[in-house]
Amino acid sequence: MNNYTPKPLDTSDVELSQDILELTELLAKNTHEVWSAGRIAQGWTYGEERNDAEKKHPCLVEYEELSDDEKSYDRNTALETLKCIIKLGYTIEKKN
């Protein structure tokens, strides 16, 4: 039996600036691009329904074409990553 219990860093007290919130969407899009590139490299192609045997996936489309539910997965990953970076004491700033 696996007794693994995930213990993510608590980032609930981290507040992000507007600049960082805007970065979240850029990172979410890139997260999708990285995922898509990996799938395509493994031989996956677009399909209206997911079919693991045929390596078809409906999310192999541009980020902007994803449903809000699908985008929320990538957004949450990006958001929690940014919060974790700040929680660990790092700073993120945009160069002009």
C-alpha positions as CSV (number, residue, x, y, z in Angstrom):
1,M,0.0,0.0,0.0
2,N,1.2,3.5,-0.9
3,N,1.2,5.8,2.1
4,Y,2.2,8.9,0.1
5,T,0.5,12.1,1.3
6,P,1.1,15.2,-0.8
7,K,2.3,18.2,1.2
8,P,2.4,21.2,-1.1
9,L,3.7,24.4,0.3
10,D,0.9,26.5,1.8
11,T,0.7,29.6,-0.5
12,S,-2.7,30.8,0.7
13,D,-1.1,33.9,2.2
14,V,0.8,35.0,-0.9
15,E,-0.8,37.9,-2.7
16,L,0.3,38.6,-6.3
17,S,0.7,42.0,-7.9
18,Q,-1.2,42.8,-11.1
19,D,2.0,42.3,-13.2
20,I,2.5,38.8,-11.7
21,L,-1.2,37.9,-12.3
22,E,-0.7,38.9,-15.9
23,L,2.3,36.7,-16.1
24,T,0.2,33.8,-14.9
25,E,-1.7,33.7,-18.2
26,L,1.5,33.8,-20.2
27,L,2.9,30.9,-18.2
28,A,-0.4,29.0,-18.5
29,K,-0.2,29.3,-22.3
30,N,3.4,28.1,-22.2
31,T,2.5,25.2,-20.0
32,H,0.0,24.1,-22.5
33,E,2.5,24.5,-25.4
34,V,5.1,22.4,-23.5
35,W,2.4,19.7,-22.8
36,S,1.2,19.7,-26.4
37,A,4.8,19.5,-27.8
38,G,5.4,16.5,-25.5
39,R,2.3,14.7,-26.6
40,I,2.9,15.4,-30.3
41,A,6.5,14.1,-29.9
42,Q,5.0,10.9,-28.4
43,G,2.9,10.5,-31.5
44,W,-0.4,12.0,-30.3
45,T,-2.7,13.9,-32.6
46,Y,-5.9,15.9,-32.3
47,G,-9.1,13.9,-31.9
48,E,-12.6,15.1,-30.9
49,E,-12.6,12.6,-28.1
50,R,-9.7,11.3,-26.1
51,N,-8.6,7.9,-27.1
52,D,-5.4,6.6,-25.5
53,A,-5.1,3.5,-27.7
54,E,-5.1,5.7,-30.8
55,K,-3.2,8.6,-29.2
56,K,-6.0,11.1,-29.9
57,H,-6.6,14.1,-27.6
58,P,-9.1,17.0,-27.9
59,C,-6.8,19.4,-26.1
60,L,-4.2,19.4,-28.9
61,V,-5.3,22.8,-30.0
62,E,-4.0,26.3,-29.5
63,Y,-4.4,27.5,-25.9
64,E,-7.0,30.1,-26.9
65,E,-9.2,27.4,-28.3
66,L,-9.3,25.5,-25.0
67,S,-12.4,25.6,-22.8
68,D,-12.2,27.7,-19.6
69,D,-12.2,24.4,-17.6
70,E,-9.1,23.2,-19.5
71,K,-7.4,26.6,-19.3
72,S,-8.0,26.6,-15.5
73,Y,-5.7,23.5,-15.1
74,D,-2.8,25.4,-16.7
75,R,-3.6,28.6,-15.0
76,N,-3.7,26.9,-11.6
77,T,-0.3,25.3,-12.3
78,A,1.2,28.6,-13.2
79,L,-0.4,30.5,-10.4
80,E,0.7,28.0,-7.7
81,T,4.2,28.0,-9.2
82,L,4.5,31.8,-9.0
83,K,3.1,31.8,-5.4
84,C,5.6,29.1,-4.5
85,I,8.5,31.1,-5.9
86,I,7.5,34.1,-3.8
87,K,6.8,32.0,-0.7
88,L,10.3,30.6,-1.0
89,G,11.7,34.2,-0.8
90,Y,12.4,34.9,-4.5
91,T,11.3,38.0,-6.3
92,I,10.0,38.3,-9.8
93,E,10.1,41.6,-11.6
94,K,9.5,42.6,-15.2
95,K,12.3,44.4,-17.0
96,N,11.2,47.5,-18.9
